[in-house]
Amino acid sequence: MADNKKSKKKSGMISTSQTVAENRKARHEYHIEDRFEAGIMLAGTEVKSLRLGQCSLGESHVAFKHGDITLFNAHIPEYQQAGQHLQHNPRRPRKLLLHKREIKKLMGRVNREGYTIVPLKLYFNKTGLAKIEIALAKGKKAHDKREDVKQRDWNRQKQRLLKDKG
């Protein structure tokens, strides 16, 4: 069994509970409020591509479609080792799996309070299932973004000063 784990790491496969893709831009563009973990419906070749660490959430978004929550525009490239007839569409809409009460909560907040749903990261959990972390978020204004940059720079300067004194 130990040999099997070594061979996976050598081949570039992602083991369980590791992040495949992260949407770092979301933290800059939005105030993140509530987070949810959702399952994601994938085809076989999509899972294999994800296990190789190939995915991009940078341009993706989450919206409602036919009463379900769907991930749009996430790019999971084709799995090169599979035949052409088995390939998937890299940017196809993917249904997210949530409990009904979570879906109702998300729909209510988006419709009434002006929130948006943002994908934060895609990963494999401990049992090896692909999960996506989504969040309820509100868009930041330009002055909020400038304030965040000022705060980050000040914290860096503070750490440098404390490091030089110590």
C-alpha positions in Angstrom: 0.0 0.0 0.0 2.9 2.4 0.8 4.3 1.7 -2.7 1.0 2.8 -4.3 1.1 6.2 -2.5 4.7 6.8 -3.6 3.8 6.1 -7.2 0.9 8.5 -7.2 3.1 11.3 -5.9 5.8 10.7 -8.5 3.3 10.8 -11.3 2.0 14.2 -10.3 -1.4 13.0 -9.0 -3.1 15.0 -6.3 -3.9 13.0 -3.2 -6.9 13.5 -1.0 -7.6 16.7 0.9 -5.5 18.9 -1.4 -6.6 22.0 -3.2 -6.8 21.7 -7.0 -7.7 25.3 -7.8 -8.2 28.5 -5.9 -9.9 31.8 -6.9 -7.6 34.2 -5.2 -9.1 37.2 -7.1 -12.4 36.6 -5.2 -11.0 37.8 -1.9 -9.8 41.0 -3.6 -13.1 41.7 -5.4 -15.6 40.7 -2.7 -16.4 40.9 1.0 -16.8 37.1 1.8 -19.6 36.4 4.3 -20.9 32.8 4.6 -19.1 29.8 3.2 -20.6 26.5 2.0 -19.1 23.2 0.9 -20.8 21.7 -2.1 -20.4 18.6 -4.1 -20.0 18.9 -7.9 -21.3 16.6 -10.6 -18.4 15.7 -12.9 -17.7 13.3 -15.7 -15.0 10.6 -15.4 -12.5 12.5 -17.6 -13.1 15.7 -15.6 -12.2 13.9 -12.3 -9.0 12.6 -13.9 -8.0 16.1 -15.1 -8.6 17.4 -11.6 -6.5 14.7 -10.1 -3.6 16.0 -12.3 -4.2 19.5 -10.8 -5.7 21.0 -14.0 -8.4 23.5 -13.3 -9.1 27.2 -13.4 -11.7 29.1 -11.4 -10.6 32.6 -12.3 -13.4 33.4 -14.7 -16.1 31.1 -13.2 -19.3 32.1 -11.4 -22.2 30.5 -9.7 -25.9 31.1 -10.6 -29.3 29.5 -10.4 -30.6 27.4 -13.3 -33.9 25.5 -13.1 -34.0 25.7 -9.3 -30.5 24.3 -8.9 -27.2 26.0 -8.3 -24.8 25.7 -11.2 -21.1 26.5 -11.7 -20.5 28.2 -15.0 -17.3 28.9 -17.0 -15.0 26.8 -14.8 -12.2 25.5 -17.1 -11.3 21.8 -16.6 -9.1 20.8 -19.6 -9.6 17.6 -21.5 -7.9 14.5 -20.2 -5.2 13.7 -22.8 -5.0 10.0 -22.2 -8.7 9.4 -22.9 -10.0 8.8 -26.4 -11.7 11.6 -28.3 -15.2 10.0 -27.9 -14.8 10.1 -24.1 -13.8 13.8 -23.8 -15.9 16.4 -22.1 -16.5 20.1 -22.9 -13.9 22.0 -20.8 -16.3 24.9 -19.9 -19.6 23.1 -19.6 -22.0 24.1 -16.8 -21.7 21.8 -13.7 -24.5 21.2 -11.2 -23.5 21.8 -7.6 -24.9 19.5 -4.9 -26.3 21.2 -1.8 -29.1 20.5 0.7 -32.5 22.1 -0.2 -32.4 24.4 2.9 -28.9 25.6 1.8 -30.2 26.3 -1.7 -33.2 28.2 -0.3 -31.0 30.2 2.0 -28.7 31.1 -0.9 -31.6 32.0 -3.2 -33.2 34.2 -0.6 -30.0 36.2 0.2 -29.1 36.6 -3.5 -32.6 37.8 -4.5 -33.4 40.0 -1.5 -30.1 41.4 -0.1 -28.0 41.8 -3.3 -25.4 39.1 -2.5 -23.6 37.1 -5.1 -22.3 33.5 -5.0 -18.6 33.2 -5.6 -16.6 30.0 -6.1 -13.5 30.1 -3.8 -11.7 26.8 -4.2 -12.0 23.3 -5.7 -10.4 20.4 -3.8 -10.7 16.7 -2.9 -11.9 16.0 0.6 -10.5 13.2 2.9 -12.7 10.5 1.2 -11.5 11.5 -2.2 -14.6 13.3 -3.4 -14.4 16.5 -5.4 -15.8 19.5 -3.5 -16.1 23.2 -4.2 -16.2 25.9 -1.6 -18.6 28.7 -2.5 -19.4 31.8 -0.5 -22.0 34.5 -0.2 -20.3 37.7 -1.0 -20.9 41.4 -1.7 -18.8 43.3 -4.2 -16.2 45.8 -2.9 -16.1 49.4 -4.0 -12.9 51.0 -5.3 -12.3 52.7 -2.0 -12.7 49.4 -0.1 -10.0 47.8 -2.3 -7.6 50.8 -1.7 -8.2 50.5 2.1 -7.3 46.8 2.0 -4.1 47.6 0.2 -3.2 50.3 2.7 -3.9 47.9 5.6 -1.8 45.1 4.1 1.1 47.5 3.5 0.9 48.8 7.0 0.9 45.3 8.4 4.0 44.4 6.4 5.8 47.6 7.6 4.8 46.8 11.2 6.2 43.3 10.9 9.5 44.6 9.4 9.9 47.1 12.3 9.2 44.5 14.9 11.6 42.1 13.3 14.4 44.8 13.1 13.9 45.7 16.8 13.9 42.0 18.0 
